[in-house]
Amino acid sequence: MDTLDSAQAKRPEDLARERITVEAGKCGGRPCVRGTRMRVTDILSLMAAGATREEVLADYPHLEADDITACLSYAAALTEQRLLSVAHADVSG
């Protein structure tokens, strides 16, 4: 199955749920790709530094194109979470 067919078959958010794992004893509980020690942040950092999908896949042959899509989708979902700002009152009197 080529990458385009695969991407059409599954939505990115479905890929993230299937391919991103969090295990307490692995990588300090950080999100990883399919139970490996390749962290989501590692892939995102490579791409932020300018690496293409093809370069990442060539450098890490155990990864699949859908793994990269899953990492991007996972990161996108995290940015959708609302952050609440709490004002800190000075209670020292």
PDB file of N, CA, C and O in Angstrom:
ATOM      1  N   MET A   1       0.853  -1.174   0.000  1.00  0.00           N
ATOM      2  CA  MET A   1       0.000   0.000   0.000  1.00  0.00           C
ATOM      3  C   MET A   1       0.895   1.232   0.000  1.00  0.00           C
ATOM      4  O   MET A   1       1.771   1.351   0.857  1.00  0.00           O
ATOM      5  N   ASP A   2       0.697   2.148  -0.940  1.00  0.00           N
ATOM      6  CA  ASP A   2       1.552   3.318  -0.948  1.00  0.00           C
ATOM      7  C   ASP A   2       1.057   4.336   0.070  1.00  0.00           C
ATOM      8  O   ASP A   2      -0.046   4.210   0.602  1.00  0.00           O
ATOM      9  N   THR A   3       1.891   5.357   0.338  1.00  0.00           N
ATOM     10  CA  THR A   3       1.616   6.314   1.400  1.00  0.00           C
ATOM     11  C   THR A   3       0.306   7.064   1.177  1.00  0.00           C
ATOM     12  O   THR A   3      -0.453   7.283   2.122  1.00  0.00           O
ATOM     13  N   LEU A   4       0.039   7.457  -0.067  1.00  0.00           N
ATOM     14  CA  LEU A   4      -1.190   8.193  -0.338  1.00  0.00           C
ATOM     15  C   LEU A   4      -2.411   7.344  -0.027  1.00  0.00           C
ATOM     16  O   LEU A   4      -3.352   7.822   0.606  1.00  0.00           O
ATOM     17  N   ASP A   5      -2.408   6.086  -0.465  1.00  0.00           N
ATOM     18  CA  ASP A   5      -3.527   5.202  -0.176  1.00  0.00           C
ATOM     19  C   ASP A   5      -3.688   5.008   1.324  1.00  0.00           C
ATOM     20  O   ASP A   5      -4.807   4.993   1.839  1.00  0.00           O
ATOM     21  N   SER A   6      -2.579   4.862   2.018  1.00  0.00           N
ATOM     22  CA  SER A   6      -2.615   4.660   3.457  1.00  0.00           C
ATOM     23  C   SER A   6      -3.197   5.881   4.163  1.00  0.00           C
ATOM     24  O   SER A   6      -4.019   5.750   5.070  1.00  0.00           O
ATOM     25  N   ALA A   7      -2.767   7.067   3.741  1.00  0.00           N
ATOM     26  CA  ALA A   7      -3.252   8.287   4.371  1.00  0.00           C
ATOM     27  C   ALA A   7      -4.743   8.477   4.107  1.00  0.00           C
ATOM     28  O   ALA A   7      -5.465   8.981   4.968  1.00  0.00           O
ATOM     29  N   GLN A   8      -5.203   8.082   2.939  1.00  0.00           N
ATOM     30  CA  GLN A   8      -6.616   8.208   2.629  1.00  0.00           C
ATOM     31  C   GLN A   8      -7.437   7.200   3.431  1.00  0.00           C
ATOM     32  O   GLN A   8      -8.587   7.472   3.776  1.00  0.00           O
ATOM     33  N   ALA A   9      -6.867   6.063   3.724  1.00  0.00           N
ATOM     34  CA  ALA A   9      -7.590   5.016   4.431  1.00  0.00           C
ATOM     35  C   ALA A   9      -7.805   5.378   5.903  1.00  0.00           C
ATOM     36  O   ALA A   9      -8.825   5.008   6.484  1.00  0.00           O
ATOM     37  N   LYS A  10      -6.872   6.085   6.503  1.00  0.00           N
ATOM     38  CA  LYS A  10      -6.971   6.431   7.918  1.00  0.00           C
ATOM     39  C   LYS A  10      -6.760   7.915   8.112  1.00  0.00           C
ATOM     40  O   LYS A  10      -5.895   8.523   7.481  1.00  0.00           O
ATOM     41  N   ARG A  11      -7.549   8.484   8.978  1.00  0.00           N
ATOM     42  CA  ARG A  11      -7.380   9.892   9.310  1.00  0.00           C
ATOM     43  C   ARG A  11      -6.153  10.047  10.204  1.00  0.00           C
ATOM     44  O   ARG A  11      -5.818   9.133  10.957  1.00  0.00           O
ATOM     45  N   PRO A  12      -5.475  11.204  10.129  1.00  0.00           N
ATOM     46  CA  PRO A  12      -4.278  11.408  10.957  1.00  0.00           C
ATOM     47  C   PRO A  12      -4.525  11.190  12.439  1.00  0.00           C
ATOM     48  O   PRO A  12      -3.676  10.629  13.131  1.00  0.00           O
ATOM     49  N   GLU A  13      -5.686  11.630  12.941  1.00  0.00           N
ATOM     50  CA  GLU A  13      -5.950  11.443  14.380  1.00  0.00           C
ATOM     51  C   GLU A  13      -6.100   9.965  14.747  1.00  0.00           C
ATOM     52  O   GLU A  13      -5.790   9.569  15.871  1.00  0.00           O
ATOM     53  N   ASP A  14      -6.579   9.146  13.792  1.00  0.00           N
ATOM     54  CA  ASP A  14      -6.660   7.704  14.030  1.00  0.00           C
ATOM     55  C   ASP A  14      -5.257   7.100  14.071  1.00  0.00           C
ATOM     56  O   ASP A  14      -4.969   6.229  14.892  1.00  0.00           O
ATOM     57  N   LEU A  15      -4.394   7.571  13.179  1.00  0.00           N
ATOM     58  CA  LEU A  15      -3.009   7.099  13.177  1.00  0.00           C
ATOM     59  C   LEU A  15      -2.328   7.425  14.497  1.00  0.00           C
ATOM     60  O   LEU A  15      -1.592   6.602  15.041  1.00  0.00           O
ATOM     61  N   ALA A  16      -2.571   8.618  15.009  1.00  0.00           N
ATOM     62  CA  ALA A  16      -1.957   9.015  16.276  1.00  0.00           C
ATOM     63  C   ALA A  16      -2.400   8.086  17.402  1.00  0.00           C
ATOM     64  O   ALA A  16      -1.583   7.657  18.216  1.00  0.00           O
ATOM     65  N   ARG A  17      -3.691   7.777  17.447  1.00  0.00           N
ATOM     66  CA  ARG A  17      -4.185   6.884  18.509  1.00  0.00           C
ATOM     67  C   ARG A  17      -3.572   5.489  18.395  1.00  0.00           C
ATOM     68  O   ARG A  17      -3.316   4.839  19.408  1.00  0.00           O
ATOM     69  N   GLU A  18      -3.341   5.034  17.184  1.00  0.00           N
ATOM     70  CA  GLU A  18      -2.814   3.689  16.975  1.00  0.00           C
ATOM     71  C   GLU A  18      -1.300   3.607  17.136  1.00  0.00           C
ATOM     72  O   GLU A  18      -0.785   2.589  17.597  1.00  0.00           O
ATOM     73  N   ARG A  19      -0.587   4.656  16.766  1.00  0.00           N
ATOM     74  CA  ARG A  19       0.862   4.568  16.647  1.00  0.00           C
ATOM     75  C   ARG A  19       1.649   5.265  17.747  1.00  0.00           C
ATOM     76  O   ARG A  19       2.838   4.994  17.909  1.00  0.00           O
ATOM     77  N   ILE A  20       1.026   6.144  18.496  1.00  0.00           N
ATOM     78  CA  ILE A  20       1.737   6.857  19.564  1.00  0.00           C
ATOM     79  C   ILE A  20       1.408   6.185  20.889  1.00  0.00           C
ATOM     80  O   ILE A  20       0.245   6.059  21.271  1.00  0.00           O
ATOM     81  N   THR A  21       2.459   5.756  21.580  1.00  0.00           N
ATOM     82  CA  THR A  21       2.276   5.045  22.841  1.00  0.00           C
ATOM     83  C   THR A  21       2.995   5.781  23.967  1.00  0.00           C
ATOM     84  O   THR A  21       3.987   6.478  23.750  1.00  0.00           O
ATOM     85  N   VAL A  22       2.468   5.606  25.165  1.00  0.00           N
ATOM     86  CA  VAL A  22       3.084   6.166  26.364  1.00  0.00           C
ATOM     87  C   VAL A  22       3.197   5.028  27.366  1.00  0.00           C
ATOM     88  O   VAL A  22       2.197   4.428  27.763  1.00  0.00           O
ATOM     89  N   GLU A  23       4.434   4.739  27.769  1.00  0.00           N
ATOM     90  CA  GLU A  23       4.684   3.673  28.738  1.00  0.00           C
ATOM     91  C   GLU A  23       5.512   4.240  29.881  1.00  0.00           C
ATOM     92  O   GLU A  23       6.521   4.909  29.656  1.00  0.00           O
ATOM     93  N   ALA A  24       5.088   3.974  31.084  1.00  0.00           N
ATOM     94  CA  ALA A  24       5.739   4.547  32.267  1.00  0.00           C
ATOM     95  C   ALA A  24       7.237   4.251  32.311  1.00  0.00           C
ATOM     96  O   ALA A  24       8.013   5.132  32.680  1.00  0.00           O
ATOM     97  N   GLY A  25       7.661   3.065  31.955  1.00  0.00           N
ATOM     98  CA  GLY A  25       9.071   2.692  32.060  1.00  0.00           C
ATOM     99  C   GLY A  25       9.897   2.964  30.825  1.00  0.00           C
ATOM    100  O   GLY A  25      11.063   2.573  30.766  1.00  0.00           O
ATOM    101  N   LYS A  26       9.321   3.623  29.836  1.00  0.00           N
ATOM    102  CA  LYS A  26      10.049   3.851  28.588  1.00  0.00           C
ATOM    103  C   LYS A  26      10.130   5.350  28.313  1.00  0.00           C
ATOM    104  O   LYS A  26       9.108   6.035  28.261  1.00  0.00           O
ATOM    105  N   CYS A  27      11.341   5.848  28.140  1.00  0.00           N
ATOM    106  CA  CYS A  27      11.585   7.268  27.818  1.00  0.00           C
ATOM    107  C   CYS A  27      10.907   8.198  28.819  1.00  0.00           C
ATOM    108  O   CYS A  27      10.406   9.260  28.449  1.00  0.00           O
ATOM    109  N   GLY A  28      10.894   7.803  30.054  1.00  0.00           N
ATOM    110  CA  GLY A  28      10.331   8.653  31.107  1.00  0.00           C
ATOM    111  C   GLY A  28       8.845   8.919  30.952  1.00  0.00           C
ATOM    112  O   GLY A  28       8.339   9.934  31.431  1.00  0.00           O
ATOM    113  N   GLY A  29       8.145   8.013  30.285  1.00  0.00           N
ATOM    114  CA  GLY A  29       6.715   8.188  30.100  1.00  0.00           C
ATOM    115  C   GLY A  29       6.346   9.167  29.006  1.00  0.00           C
ATOM    116  O   GLY A  29       5.190   9.574  28.890  1.00  0.00           O
ATOM    117  N   ARG A  30       7.327   9.545  28.203  1.00  0.00           N
ATOM    118  CA  ARG A  30       7.042  10.465  27.094  1.00  0.00           C
ATOM    119  C   ARG A  30       6.455   9.697  25.920  1.00  0.00           C
ATOM    120  O   ARG A  30       6.711   8.502  25.769  1.00  0.00           O
ATOM    121  N   PRO A  31       5.667  10.375  25.083  1.00  0.00           N
ATOM    122  CA  PRO A  31       5.052   9.726  23.925  1.00  0.00           C
ATOM    123  C   PRO A  31       6.111   9.241  22.931  1.00  0.00           C
ATOM    124  O   PRO A  31       7.030   9.975  22.567  1.00  0.00           O
ATOM    125  N   CYS A  32       5.956   7.991  22.506  1.00  0.00           N
ATOM    126  CA  CYS A  32       6.893   7.355  21.579  1.00  0.00           C
ATOM    127  C   CYS A  32       6.126   6.758  20.403  1.00  0.00           C
ATOM    128  O   CYS A  32       4.900   6.643  20.426  1.00  0.00           O
ATOM    129  N   VAL A  33       6.880   6.387  19.385  1.00  0.00           N
ATOM    130  CA  VAL A  33       6.296   5.782  18.195  1.00  0.00           C
ATOM    131  C   VAL A  33       6.237   4.272  18.361  1.00  0.00           C
ATOM    132  O   VAL A  33       7.267   3.613  18.506  1.00  0.00           O
ATOM    133  N   ARG A  34       5.037   3.733  18.339  1.00  0.00           N
ATOM    134  CA  ARG A  34       4.770   2.288  18.351  1.00  0.00           C
ATOM    135  C   ARG A  34       5.581   1.512  19.388  1.00  0.00           C
ATOM    136  O   ARG A  34       6.093   0.434  19.087  1.00  0.00           O
ATOM    137  N   GLY A  35       5.703   2.033  20.575  1.00  0.00           N
ATOM    138  CA  GLY A  35       6.378   1.310  21.640  1.00  0.00           C
ATOM    139  C   GLY A  35       7.890   1.278  21.538  1.00  0.00           C
ATOM    140  O   GLY A  35       8.546   0.608  22.336  1.00  0.00           O
ATOM    141  N   THR A  36       8.463   1.995  20.563  1.00  0.00           N
ATOM    142  CA  THR A  36       9.917   2.059  20.437  1.00  0.00           C
ATOM    143  C   THR A  36      10.449   3.142  21.366  1.00  0.00           C
ATOM    144  O   THR A  36       9.686   3.736  22.127  1.00  0.00           O
ATOM    145  N   ARG A  37      11.717   3.395  21.311  1.00  0.00           N
ATOM    146  CA  ARG A  37      12.303   4.489  22.080  1.00  0.00           C
ATOM    147  C   ARG A  37      12.470   5.746  21.228  1.00  0.00           C
ATOM    148  O   ARG A  37      13.180   6.673  21.619  1.00  0.00           O
ATOM    149  N   MET A  38      11.828   5.778  20.085  1.00  0.00           N
ATOM    150  CA  MET A  38      11.823   6.975  19.236  1.00  0.00           C
ATOM    151  C   MET A  38      10.674   7.852  19.719  1.00  0.00           C
ATOM    152  O   MET A  38       9.502   7.528  19.528  1.00  0.00           O
ATOM    153  N   ARG A  39      11.034   8.971  20.350  1.00  0.00           N
ATOM    154  CA  ARG A  39      10.024   9.857  20.920  1.00  0.00           C
ATOM    155  C   ARG A  39       9.398  10.742  19.849  1.00  0.00           C
ATOM    156  O   ARG A  39      10.028  11.066  18.842  1.00  0.00           O
ATOM    157  N   VAL A  40       8.164  11.121  20.084  1.00  0.00           N
ATOM    158  CA  VAL A  40       7.478  12.049  19.193  1.00  0.00           C
ATOM    159  C   VAL A  40       8.306  13.327  19.064  1.00  0.00           C
ATOM    160  O   VAL A  40       8.466  13.860  17.966  1.00  0.00           O
ATOM    161  N   THR A  41       8.825  13.810  20.172  1.00  0.00           N
ATOM    162  CA  THR A  41       9.614  15.037  20.149  1.00  0.00           C
ATOM    163  C   THR A  41      10.870  14.901  19.290  1.00  0.00           C
ATOM    164  O   THR A  41      11.318  15.887  18.705  1.00  0.00           O
ATOM    165  N   ASP A  42      11.441  13.711  19.203  1.00  0.00           N
ATOM    166  CA  ASP A  42      12.622  13.510  18.356  1.00  0.00           C
ATOM    167  C   ASP A  42      12.275  13.757  16.887  1.00  0.00           C
ATOM    168  O   ASP A  42      13.013  14.431  16.168  1.00  0.00           O
ATOM    169  N   ILE A  43      11.158  13.212  16.459  1.00  0.00           N
ATOM    170  CA  ILE A  43      10.734  13.379  15.071  1.00  0.00           C
ATOM    171  C   ILE A  43      10.352  14.824  14.800  1.00  0.00           C
ATOM    172  O   ILE A  43      10.723  15.382  13.767  1.00  0.00           O
ATOM    173  N   LEU A  44       9.620  15.429  15.712  1.00  0.00           N
ATOM    174  CA  LEU A  44       9.226  16.828  15.534  1.00  0.00           C
ATOM    175  C   LEU A  44      10.449  17.733  15.494  1.00  0.00           C
ATOM    176  O   LEU A  44      10.490  18.674  14.702  1.00  0.00           O
ATOM    177  N   SER A  45      11.435  17.469  16.324  1.00  0.00           N
ATOM    178  CA  SER A  45      12.659  18.283  16.338  1.00  0.00           C
ATOM    179  C   SER A  45      13.426  18.154  15.031  1.00  0.00           C
ATOM    180  O   SER A  45      13.937  19.144  14.507  1.00  0.00           O
ATOM    181  N   LEU A  46      13.507  16.943  14.508  1.00  0.00           N
ATOM    182  CA  LEU A  46      14.178  16.748  13.218  1.00  0.00           C
ATOM    183  C   LEU A  46      13.498  17.549  12.121  1.00  0.00           C
ATOM    184  O   LEU A  46      14.155  18.211  11.318  1.00  0.00           O
ATOM    185  N   MET A  47      12.187  17.480  12.096  1.00  0.00           N
ATOM    186  CA  MET A  47      11.442  18.186  11.055  1.00  0.00           C
ATOM    187  C   MET A  47      11.499  19.698  11.258  1.00  0.00           C
ATOM    188  O   MET A  47      11.555  20.449  10.285  1.00  0.00           O
ATOM    189  N   ALA A  48      11.486  20.141  12.491  1.00  0.00           N
ATOM    190  CA  ALA A  48      11.599  21.577  12.772  1.00  0.00           C
ATOM    191  C   ALA A  48      12.966  22.108  12.345  1.00  0.00           C
ATOM    192  O   ALA A  48      13.100  23.279  11.990  1.00  0.00           O
ATOM    193  N   ALA A  49      13.971  21.246  12.381  1.00  0.00           N
ATOM    194  CA  ALA A  49      15.317  21.632  11.956  1.00  0.00           C
ATOM    195  C   ALA A  49      15.483  21.582  10.436  1.00  0.00           C
ATOM    196  O   ALA A  49      16.542  21.920   9.907  1.00  0.00           O
ATOM    197  N   GLY A  50      14.419  21.156   9.739  1.00  0.00           N
ATOM    198  CA  GLY A  50      14.465  21.183   8.282  1.00  0.00           C
ATOM    199  C   GLY A  50      14.530  19.838   7.598  1.00  0.00           C
ATOM    200  O   GLY A  50      14.552  19.777   6.369  1.00  0.00           O
ATOM    201  N   ALA A  51      14.563  18.757   8.358  1.00  0.00           N
ATOM    202  CA  ALA A  51      14.600  17.428   7.734  1.00  0.00           C
ATOM    203  C   ALA A  51      13.266  17.143   7.047  1.00  0.00           C
ATOM    204  O   ALA A  51      12.202  17.479   7.567  1.00  0.00           O
ATOM    205  N   THR A  52      13.339  16.534   5.898  1.00  0.00           N
ATOM    206  CA  THR A  52      12.119  16.143   5.189  1.00  0.00           C
ATOM    207  C   THR A  52      11.671  14.777   5.686  1.00  0.00           C
ATOM    208  O   THR A  52      12.418  14.069   6.361  1.00  0.00           O
ATOM    209  N   ARG A  53      10.443  14.421   5.341  1.00  0.00           N
ATOM    210  CA  ARG A  53       9.947  13.082   5.677  1.00  0.00           C
ATOM    211  C   ARG A  53      10.892  12.022   5.123  1.00  0.00           C
ATOM    212  O   ARG A  53      11.231  11.056   5.808  1.00  0.00           O
ATOM    213  N   GLU A  54      11.311  12.212   3.882  1.00  0.00           N
ATOM    214  CA  GLU A  54      12.171  11.235   3.220  1.00  0.00           C
ATOM    215  C   GLU A  54      13.504  11.077   3.949  1.00  0.00           C
ATOM    216  O   GLU A  54      14.025   9.969   4.071  1.00  0.00           O
ATOM    217  N   GLU A  55      14.053  12.199   4.432  1.00  0.00           N
ATOM    218  CA  GLU A  55      15.322  12.133   5.168  1.00  0.00           C
ATOM    219  C   GLU A  55      15.150  11.412   6.502  1.00  0.00           C
ATOM    220  O   GLU A  55      15.988  10.596   6.885  1.00  0.00           O
ATOM    221  N   VAL A  56      14.071  11.713   7.199  1.00  0.00           N
ATOM    222  CA  VAL A  56      13.814  11.047   8.478  1.00  0.00           C
ATOM    223  C   VAL A  56      13.650   9.545   8.253  1.00  0.00           C
ATOM    224  O   VAL A  56      14.219   8.741   8.991  1.00  0.00           O
ATOM    225  N   LEU A  57      12.885   9.170   7.251  1.00  0.00           N
ATOM    226  CA  LEU A  57      12.660   7.747   6.962  1.00  0.00           C
ATOM    227  C   LEU A  57      13.948   7.057   6.539  1.00  0.00           C
ATOM    228  O   LEU A  57      14.165   5.895   6.880  1.00  0.00           O
ATOM    229  N   ALA A  58      14.797   7.750   5.808  1.00  0.00           N
ATOM    230  CA  ALA A  58      16.077   7.161   5.384  1.00  0.00           C
ATOM    231  C   ALA A  58      17.022   6.966   6.579  1.00  0.00           C
ATOM    232  O   ALA A  58      17.736   5.967   6.663  1.00  0.00           O
ATOM    233  N   ASP A  59      17.010   7.932   7.494  1.00  0.00           N
ATOM    234  CA  ASP A  59      17.899   7.855   8.662  1.00  0.00           C
ATOM    235  C   ASP A  59      17.403   6.881   9.723  1.00  0.00           C
ATOM    236  O   ASP A  59      18.198   6.363  10.507  1.00  0.00           O
ATOM    237  N   TYR A  60      16.103   6.628   9.756  1.00  0.00           N
ATOM    238  CA  TYR A  60      15.504   5.735  10.755  1.00  0.00           C
ATOM    239  C   TYR A  60      14.627   4.710  10.041  1.00  0.00           C
ATOM    240  O   TYR A  60      13.406   4.859  10.000  1.00  0.00           O
ATOM    241  N   PRO A  61      15.240   3.676   9.483  1.00  0.00           N
ATOM    242  CA  PRO A  61      14.501   2.730   8.639  1.00  0.00           C
ATOM    243  C   PRO A  61      13.389   1.966   9.359  1.00  0.00           C
ATOM    244  O   PRO A  61      12.522   1.386   8.705  1.00  0.00           O
ATOM    245  N   HIS A  62      13.399   1.957  10.677  1.00  0.00           N
ATOM    246  CA  HIS A  62      12.323   1.272  11.399  1.00  0.00           C
ATOM    247  C   HIS A  62      11.031   2.096  11.403  1.00  0.00           C
ATOM    248  O   HIS A  62       9.966   1.584  11.746  1.00  0.00           O
ATOM    249  N   LEU A  63      11.129   3.370  11.021  1.00  0.00           N
ATOM    250  CA  LEU A  63       9.938   4.219  10.958  1.00  0.00           C
ATOM    251  C   LEU A  63       9.210   4.037   9.632  1.00  0.00           C
ATOM    252  O   LEU A  63       9.798   3.649   8.622  1.00  0.00           O
ATOM    253  N   GLU A  64       7.920   4.328   9.668  1.00  0.00           N
ATOM    254  CA  GLU A  64       7.084   4.303   8.469  1.00  0.00           C
ATOM    255  C   GLU A  64       6.507   5.701   8.263  1.00  0.00           C
ATOM    256  O   GLU A  64       6.434   6.493   9.202  1.00  0.00           O
ATOM    257  N   ALA A  65       6.102   5.995   7.044  1.00  0.00           N
ATOM    258  CA  ALA A  65       5.552   7.317   6.735  1.00  0.00           C
ATOM    259  C   ALA A  65       4.373   7.653   7.647  1.00  0.00           C
ATOM    260  O   ALA A  65       4.227   8.797   8.076  1.00  0.00           O
ATOM    261  N   ASP A  66       3.543   6.674   7.941  1.00  0.00           N
ATOM    262  CA  ASP A  66       2.395   6.908   8.826  1.00  0.00           C
ATOM    263  C   ASP A  66       2.820   7.266  10.245  1.00  0.00           C
ATOM    264  O   ASP A  66       2.058   7.904  10.971  1.00  0.00           O
ATOM    265  N   ASP A  67       4.031   6.865  10.656  1.00  0.00           N
ATOM    266  CA  ASP A  67       4.530   7.245  11.980  1.00  0.00           C
ATOM    267  C   ASP A  67       4.745   8.753  12.050  1.00  0.00           C
ATOM    268  O   ASP A  67       4.429   9.387  13.057  1.00  0.00           O
ATOM    269  N   ILE A  68       5.279   9.318  10.984  1.00  0.00           N
ATOM    270  CA  ILE A  68       5.513  10.760  10.949  1.00  0.00           C
ATOM    271  C   ILE A  68       4.181  11.495  10.961  1.00  0.00           C
ATOM    272  O   ILE A  68       4.021  12.478  11.685  1.00  0.00           O
ATOM    273  N   THR A  69       3.240  11.033  10.178  1.00  0.00           N
ATOM    274  CA  THR A  69       1.911  11.640  10.177  1.00  0.00           C
ATOM    275  C   THR A  69       1.287  11.561  11.563  1.00  0.00           C
ATOM    276  O   THR A  69       0.655  12.515  12.018  1.00  0.00           O
ATOM    277  N   ALA A  70       1.463  10.431  12.233  1.00  0.00           N
ATOM    278  CA  ALA A  70       0.918  10.264  13.583  1.00  0.00           C
ATOM    279  C   ALA A  70       1.551  11.256  14.557  1.00  0.00           C
ATOM    280  O   ALA A  70       0.855  11.815  15.405  1.00  0.00           O
ATOM    281  N   CYS A  71       2.854  11.479  14.448  1.00  0.00           N
ATOM    282  CA  CYS A  71       3.537  12.432  15.331  1.00  0.00           C
ATOM    283  C   CYS A  71       3.025  13.848  15.105  1.00  0.00           C
ATOM    284  O   CYS A  71       2.781  14.586  16.060  1.00  0.00           O
ATOM    285  N   LEU A  72       2.864  14.220  13.854  1.00  0.00           N
ATOM    286  CA  LEU A  72       2.356  15.556  13.541  1.00  0.00           C
ATOM    287  C   LEU A  72       0.927  15.726  14.048  1.00  0.00           C
ATOM    288  O   LEU A  72       0.579  16.775  14.590  1.00  0.00           O
ATOM    289  N   SER A  73       0.118  14.715  13.876  1.00  0.00           N
ATOM    290  CA  SER A  73      -1.262  14.771  14.339  1.00  0.00           C
ATOM    291  C   SER A  73      -1.318  14.840  15.863  1.00  0.00           C
ATOM    292  O   SER A  73      -2.122  15.586  16.422  1.00  0.00           O
ATOM    293  N   TYR A  74      -0.476  14.071  16.529  1.00  0.00           N
ATOM    294  CA  TYR A  74      -0.424  14.072  17.991  1.00  0.00           C
ATOM    295  C   TYR A  74      -0.068  15.469  18.490  1.00  0.00           C
ATOM    296  O   TYR A  74      -0.695  15.978  19.419  1.00  0.00           O
ATOM    297  N   ALA A  75       0.935  16.086  17.873  1.00  0.00           N
ATOM    298  CA  ALA A  75       1.349  17.432  18.280  1.00  0.00           C
ATOM    299  C   ALA A  75       0.239  18.444  18.020  1.00  0.00           C
ATOM    300  O   ALA A  75       0.006  19.334  18.838  1.00  0.00           O
ATOM    301  N   ALA A  76      -0.441  18.313  16.897  1.00  0.00           N
ATOM    302  CA  ALA A  76      -1.540  19.226  16.581  1.00  0.00           C
ATOM    303  C   ALA A  76      -2.651  19.102  17.614  1.00  0.00           C
ATOM    304  O   ALA A  76      -3.228  20.105  18.035  1.00  0.00           O
ATOM    305  N   ALA A  77      -2.946  17.885  18.018  1.00  0.00           N
ATOM    306  CA  ALA A  77      -3.997  17.674  19.018  1.00  0.00           C
ATOM    307  C   ALA A  77      -3.617  18.309  20.352  1.00  0.00           C
ATOM    308  O   ALA A  77      -4.475  18.854  21.047  1.00  0.00           O
ATOM    309  N   LEU A  78      -2.348  18.241  20.709  1.00  0.00           N
ATOM    310  CA  LEU A  78      -1.914  18.841  21.978  1.00  0.00           C
ATOM    311  C   LEU A  78      -2.069  20.358  21.965  1.00  0.00           C
ATOM    312  O   LEU A  78      -2.356  20.958  23.001  1.00  0.00           O
ATOM    313  N   THR A  79      -1.884  20.974  20.818  1.00  0.00           N
ATOM    314  CA  THR A  79      -2.010  22.430  20.765  1.00  0.00           C
ATOM    315  C   THR A  79      -3.461  22.882  20.800  1.00  0.00           C
ATOM    316  O   THR A  79      -3.737  24.069  20.976  1.00  0.00           O
ATOM    317  N   GLU A  80      -4.384  21.952  20.636  1.00  0.00           N
ATOM    318  CA  GLU A  80      -5.811  22.273  20.717  1.00  0.00           C
ATOM    319  C   GLU A  80      -6.304  22.350  22.155  1.00  0.00           C
ATOM    320  O   GLU A  80      -7.394  22.862  22.413  1.00  0.00           O
ATOM    321  N   GLN A  81      -5.512  21.847  23.086  1.00  0.00           N
ATOM    322  CA  GLN A  81      -5.938  21.870  24.484  1.00  0.00           C
ATOM    323  C   GLN A  81      -5.875  23.296  25.012  1.00  0.00           C
ATOM    324  O   GLN A  81      -4.913  24.024  24.768  1.00  0.00           O
ATOM    325  N   ARG A  82      -6.903  23.674  25.729  1.00  0.00           N
ATOM    326  CA  ARG A  82      -6.919  25.009  26.318  1.00  0.00           C
ATOM    327  C   ARG A  82      -6.052  25.044  27.562  1.00  0.00           C
ATOM    328  O   ARG A  82      -6.045  24.113  28.368  1.00  0.00           O
ATOM    329  N   LEU A  83      -5.333  26.127  27.694  1.00  0.00           N
ATOM    330  CA  LEU A  83      -4.535  26.347  28.884  1.00  0.00           C
ATOM    331  C   LEU A  83      -5.214  27.424  29.706  1.00  0.00           C
ATOM    332  O   LEU A  83      -5.585  28.476  29.186  1.00  0.00           O
ATOM    333  N   LEU A  84      -5.370  27.160  30.969  1.00  0.00           N
ATOM    334  CA  LEU A  84      -5.985  28.133  31.860  1.00  0.00           C
ATOM    335  C   LEU A  84      -4.897  28.843  32.642  1.00  0.00           C
ATOM    336  O   LEU A  84      -3.995  28.207  33.187  1.00  0.00           O
ATOM    337  N   SER A  85      -4.984  30.126  32.692  1.00  0.00           N
ATOM    338  CA  SER A  85      -4.030  30.910  33.460  1.00  0.00           C
ATOM    339  C   SER A  85      -4.651  31.201  34.822  1.00  0.00           C
ATOM    340  O   SER A  85      -5.785  31.671  34.910  1.00  0.00           O
ATOM    341  N   VAL A  86      -3.919  30.925  35.850  1.00  0.00           N
ATOM    342  CA  VAL A  86      -4.415  31.154  37.197  1.00  0.00           C
ATOM    343  C   VAL A  86      -3.582  32.272  37.819  1.00  0.00           C
ATOM    344  O   VAL A  86      -2.355  32.195  37.870  1.00  0.00           O
ATOM    345  N   ALA A  87      -4.264  33.305  38.288  1.00  0.00           N
ATOM    346  CA  ALA A  87      -3.580  34.416  38.938  1.00  0.00           C
ATOM    347  C   ALA A  87      -3.140  33.974  40.321  1.00  0.00           C
ATOM    348  O   ALA A  87      -3.893  33.340  41.059  1.00  0.00           O
ATOM    349  N   HIS A  88      -1.912  34.320  40.656  1.00  0.00           N
ATOM    350  CA  HIS A  88      -1.398  33.977  41.967  1.00  0.00           C
ATOM    351  C   HIS A  88      -1.541  35.197  42.886  1.00  0.00           C
ATOM    352  O   HIS A  88      -0.989  36.262  42.610  1.00  0.00           O
ATOM    353  N   ALA A  89      -2.274  35.027  43.955  1.00  0.00           N
ATOM    354  CA  ALA A  89      -2.480  36.125  44.904  1.00  0.00           C
ATOM    355  C   ALA A  89      -1.377  36.105  45.937  1.00  0.00           C
ATOM    356  O   ALA A  89      -0.924  35.038  46.351  1.00  0.00           O
ATOM    357  N   ASP A  90      -0.949  37.264  46.349  1.00  0.00           N
ATOM    358  CA  ASP A  90       0.038  37.365  47.415  1.00  0.00           C
ATOM    359  C   ASP A  90      -0.677  37.202  48.743  1.00  0.00           C
ATOM    360  O   ASP A  90      -1.413  38.092  49.169  1.00  0.00           O
ATOM    361  N   VAL A  91      -0.467  36.079  49.392  1.00  0.00           N
ATOM    362  CA  VAL A  91      -1.157  35.791  50.655  1.00  0.00           C
ATOM    363  C   VAL A  91      -0.242  35.938  51.862  1.00  0.00           C
ATOM    364  O   VAL A  91      -0.550  35.460  52.954  1.00  0.00           O
ATOM    365  N   SER A  92       0.899  36.614  51.650  1.00  0.00           N
ATOM    366  CA  SER A  92       1.852  36.731  52.747  1.00  0.00           C
ATOM    367  C   SER A  92       1.414  37.756  53.790  1.00  0.00           C
ATOM    368  O   SER A  92       2.002  37.843  54.868  1.00  0.00           O
ATOM    369  N   GLY A  93       0.397  38.518  53.471  1.00  0.00           N
ATOM    370  CA  GLY A  93      -0.188  39.385  54.479  1.00  0.00           C
ATOM    371  C   GLY A  93       0.198  40.759  54.372  1.00  0.00           C
ATOM    372  O   GLY A  93      -0.237  41.586  55.173  1.00  0.00           O
TER     373      GLY A  93
END
